[in-house]
């Protein structure tokens, strides 16, 4: 698992190894809430790729791209 901060958001990047040896990427997005003075979950365990990937690093990168695209879209 990796955690990255982009502005007021945190990306929690995970990749699970499948029995096939491929990796399934996921991202959870948290947003800082000024009133709570803490991060709250705004998108939980979203798939980072339509297909499993060959390596853990590729899966984490796919999860990162998915989370970043969601933040940049302004939908959160």
C-alpha positions in Angstrom: 0.0 0.0 0.0 1.1 3.5 -0.7 -0.4 6.8 0.4 0.1 10.0 -1.6 -1.2 13.5 -1.0 -2.5 15.8 -3.8 -3.7 19.1 -2.4 -6.5 18.4 0.0 -6.8 14.8 -1.1 -5.0 11.6 -0.1 -4.8 8.5 -2.4 -4.5 5.2 -0.7 -3.1 2.9 -3.4 -3.3 -0.9 -3.1 -2.7 -3.9 -5.3 -3.7 -7.4 -4.5 -1.9 -10.4 -5.9 -4.2 -12.8 -7.7 -3.7 -16.6 -7.8 -2.6 -16.1 -11.4 0.4 -14.0 -10.2 -1.2 -10.9 -11.7 -2.0 -7.8 -9.7 -5.4 -6.1 -9.2 -5.1 -2.3 -8.4 -7.5 -0.3 -6.2 -7.6 3.3 -5.0 -9.4 4.9 -2.1 -9.7 8.7 -2.1 -9.9 10.8 1.1 -10.5 14.5 1.3 -9.5 16.8 4.1 -12.5 18.2 6.0 -11.7 21.6 7.6 -14.6 21.2 10.1 -13.4 17.8 11.2 -9.7 18.6 10.9 -9.3 15.1 9.4 -9.5 13.2 6.2 -12.9 11.6 5.2 -13.4 8.9 2.6 -15.0 10.2 -0.6 -14.4 7.2 -2.9 -13.7 3.7 -1.5 -11.8 0.8 -3.2 -12.3 1.8 -6.9 -10.7 -0.4 -9.5 -7.6 1.1 -11.0 -7.7 -1.0 -14.1 -10.1 -3.0 -16.1 -7.6 -5.9 -16.3 -5.1 -7.3 -13.8 -1.5 -6.2 -14.4 1.8 -8.0 -14.5 3.6 -6.3 -11.6 2.8 -4.7 -8.3 4.4 -1.4 -9.5 2.3 -1.3 -12.7 -0.8 -1.9 -10.5 0.1 0.9 -8.1 0.7 3.2 -11.0 -2.7 2.3 -12.5 -4.4 3.0 -9.2 -2.6 6.4 -9.0 -3.8 7.4 -12.5 -7.4 6.5 -11.6 -7.3 8.5 -8.4 -5.6 11.5 -10.0 -8.1 11.5 -12.9 -11.0 11.4 -10.4 -9.6 14.4 -8.4 -8.9 16.4 -11.6 -12.4 15.7 -12.9 -13.8 17.8 -10.0 -16.4 15.2 -9.2 -15.2 14.9 -5.6 
